[in-house]
């Protein structure tokens, strides 16, 4: 086998399970990897809650079939139609979301199945459970060739966590 010369690029990393970087550990746009858990972290925004957790399957499953992606966000506003997730219509045709909302000891979990035809979004919500009351209403639409998953939270400062599994177009 011939030797290939090149520069080795290494990102910040940890081999300790459940170790996550903070905003103080990463510069804007910098990546970090947890080799024990298989997570990749990206500092995407320059604000207090700026670490986005990206979870991907093995490379062989990313050759056109889809991906997994996890997210966490604190909804600091109670306004309607806050963005949870978005992606170009050319990437995925069908997605499944598992979403957990929490606020002051109340919890709400639900699953969303979403499909689109490049112009319209078809969405169904199922397997919904909550401790006391619904903590939000989830909708989706097409905006500028992107699918947007939106939430209208019942309360300000609701935390939303979840993941999606996507099937490529």
Residue, then its C-alpha position, 0 to 999 in steps of 0.5 A: x500500500x502506498x504511503x499518503x502524506x498529509x497533515x493530520x487534523x485533530x479536534x478536541x476530544x475526550x474518551x470519558x463517557x458523558x463528558x461534554x464541552x462547555x462554551x468556554x471549551x470551544x471557539x465559535x465553529x469549533x468541533x469536539x468529539x467524545x470517542x467513548x459515546x460517539x458524539x460530535x459537538x459544535x459551538x454554533x452560536x455565540x450565546x449562553x446555550x451554544x453547544x449543539x449535540x450532533x449524533x451520527x450513525x456509522x459512515x456506512x449508514x450515511x451513504x444516502x439512507x439518513x442520519x440521527x441528530x439530537x438537540x436541546x434548547x431552552x425556550x426563553x420566550x413563550x411566543x408561538x412558532x419557535x424553531x426547533x429544527x430545520x433542513x433543506x427539502x432536498x435532504x430528507x423526505x421522511x423524519x421521525x422525532x422523539x421530543x421531551x419538554x420539561x418545565x418546573x417539574x412537569x414533563x411532556x413526551x411525544x413522537x412526530x412523524x413528518x413527510x413532505x413533497x417539497x411543497x407541503x408538510x404532512x405531520x402526525x403526532x402520536x404516543x403523547x404523554x404528560x404529567x399534568x398538561x401539554x407543554x406545547x404544540x408542535x407544527x411544521x411548514x415549508x419556508x424558502x425550500x426548508x422544512x421547519x419544525x416549530x413549537x408554541x410552548x405553554x410556558x416561557x423557559x421550557x426545555x426541549x430535548x429530542x432526536x430525529x431520525x431521517x430518511x434521505x430523499 
